[in-house]
Amino acid sequence: MLKNLRIQNYAIIEQLDWALSPQLSVITGETGAGKSILLGALGLILGERADANVLFDKEKKCVVEGVFDISKLELNSFFEQYELDYEDNCTIRREISAQGKSRAFINDTPVNLSQLRELTEQLVDLHRQHQTLALQEEAMPRLFVDAMAENLSFTQAYRSAWKAYQQSLQQFKLLQSTREQALREQDFLQFQYDELEKLNIQEGELQQAEEESKILEHAEGTKKQLLGILTQLDGEEWSVLSLSKSIASALQHLRQIDGRMHEVAERMQSLYLELKEVSGEIESIEGATEVNPARLEELSERLNALNRVMKKHGVNDEASLLQLRDQWSSKLQTIIAGEEQLQALEQQAKLQEEDLRKQAKVLSERRLKAAPLLEQAVMQLLAQVGMPMAQLEVRIETTDLNAFGQDKIRLLFSANKGMSLQDLGKVASGGELSRLMLCLKSVVADKTALPTLIFDEIDTGISGEVARKVGQLLGALAKSHQLLSITHLPQIAACGQAHYFVYKVDAGERTASKVKLLTQDERIMEIAKMLSGDPPSSAAVENARGLIKN
């Protein structure tokens, strides 16, 4: 519901702050006073294109702001989808700079025009003369038929199932695409993995192999040197060990004579024993040192193989090679497991599709039952609003499964006797479409939440009793929904809960448009003028009172 509309610097409106009735607001005024300009300003916050030529003052920006009560429209998902702050009283604002630059806001957060339209098309249903109506589009016929069939719980369940189905399809396609790419890489991954797996790399082996290789490369020289050292230590009569032993014995004897020699004798004895151990260790190392050209060649080949793959993969140690091997192993396992996952997702999507088809069939059956009821109810109302020969057909055709079921719903219409039924845009005038929309919405008004409904001159081509019936229909619909109607007919103006009068005033060198909420007396006089002219006759005044009372 549109609670308030603020217009600043638009066309011939300098400043307007307009609080609207929650029921039926009628708008009257002389031709050219600015009634349609109000709708033009409203169109800006509905996402229509902006033009700097609409500025009242070319040096200032234009601002149009509407405050909507959206508490009953279940729009939280829209705000979550676009990460917008939700408020029951939603403020929508459109600004046009003097340079023609346009900006749009929802609750003070900038949005693009497509987001703005997505929201406002659920808030306002604006019908203007000579424009294509939403009625001619596929969504609106489906809305009416589903409302008549009381399909709300069915459509909500179907949409939830459809969303889950689409998510499964998306996951399947993503995994399929990823898997196809992985399959193209599988042979190469397998080759690289097999190469490293065949090498049977052990962590730390590179350093060990390099050390062993270095020892083998110098084994012959090392062995020769060690033998020479052993000879010097213990291989001759005057070897190091025999001399140190002799010295240690002499000092042991002297310390018995001279106490000062005690420490020196002990140290010499320790030195002898240490040299003896060193000699034993050198002998052990020499014995273990093997000249082995075959083993050296084997190590050389191993080191060459390791260095080659490290260079190939740009790493510096075998730990990095092992990490690469494990990564490739994991990828290969994912590719193998991916086939099972892909099959599982495909099966899940298949089951979801089967369930959707069952739900779509139920929707179709309910729609087919509701269609003739809607046709009959609407044609009865059309007869009351001056179209007794009008024919309406709800045509339901089976189509591919989609977000709304498997039905394509069209409204075919004929306003006059003898004319064939055709799509609305081909056979209905603007006034006829407006009255048809009024009848359709009146039929389903108690079955669904409707947006604010605005009619621009629904009275075109009617008068007298038909006009009174249209007014009564508007009044009845407005008991549960907000309506705005721009009219020239007193019968319709008399049915409003609030009556707004649009007029022009001279403001210096400019003419400005104003909107005034009429009091009861002012309203009687305005309707009287619509009946007989200005000034109105006393009979017209009494007639106006009678119209308002009725």
Sequence and secondary structure as in RCSB ss.txt:
>XXXX:A:sequence
MLKNLRIQNYAIIEQLDWALSPQLSVITGETGAGKSILLGALGLILGERADANVLFDKEKKCVVEGVFDISKLEL
NSFFEQYELDYEDNCTIRREISAQGKSRAFINDTPVNLSQLRELTEQLVDLHRQHQTLALQEEAMPRLFVDAMAE
NLSFTQAYRSAWKAYQQSLQQFKLLQSTREQALREQDFLQFQYDELEKLNIQEGELQQAEEESKILEHAEGTKKQ
LLGILTQLDGEEWSVLSLSKSIASALQHLRQIDGRMHEVAERMQSLYLELKEVSGEIESIEGATEVNPARLEELS
ERLNALNRVMKKHGVNDEASLLQLRDQWSSKLQTIIAGEEQLQALEQQAKLQEEDLRKQAKVLSERRLKAAPLLE
QAVMQLLAQVGMPMAQLEVRIETTDLNAFGQDKIRLLFSANKGMSLQDLGKVASGGELSRLMLCLKSVVADKTAL
PTLIFDEIDTGISGEVARKVGQLLGALAKSHQLLSITHLPQIAACGQAHYFVYKVDAGERTASKVKLLTQDERIM
EIAKMLSGDPPSSAAVENARGLIKN
>XXXX:A:secstr
 EEEEEEEEETTEEEEEEE  SSEEEEEE TTSSHHHHHHHHHHHTT    GGGBSSTTS EEEEEEEE TTS  
HHHHHHTT    SEEEEEEEE TT  EEEEETTEEE HHHHHHHHTTTEEEE TTS  GGGSSHHHHHHHHHHTT
 HHHHHHHHHHHHHHHHHHHHHHHHHHHHHHHHHHHHHHHHHHHHHHHHT  TTHHHHHHHHHHHHHTHHHHHHH
HHHHHHHHHSSTT HHHHHHHHHHHHHHHHTT GGGHHHHHHHHHHHHHHHHHHHHHHHHHHH    HHHHHHHH
HHHHHHHHHHHHHT SSHHHHHHHHHHHHHHHHHHHHHHHHHHHHHHHHHHHHHHHHHHHHHHHHHHHHHHHHHH
HHHHHHHHHTT TT EEEEEEEEEEEETTEEEEEEEEEE STT   EEHHHH  HHHHHHHHHHHHHHHGGGS  
 EEEEE TTTT  HHHHHHHHHHHHHHTTTS EEEE S HHHHTT SEEEEEEEEEETTEEEEEEEE  HHHHHH
HHHHHHH SS  HHHHHHHHHHHH 
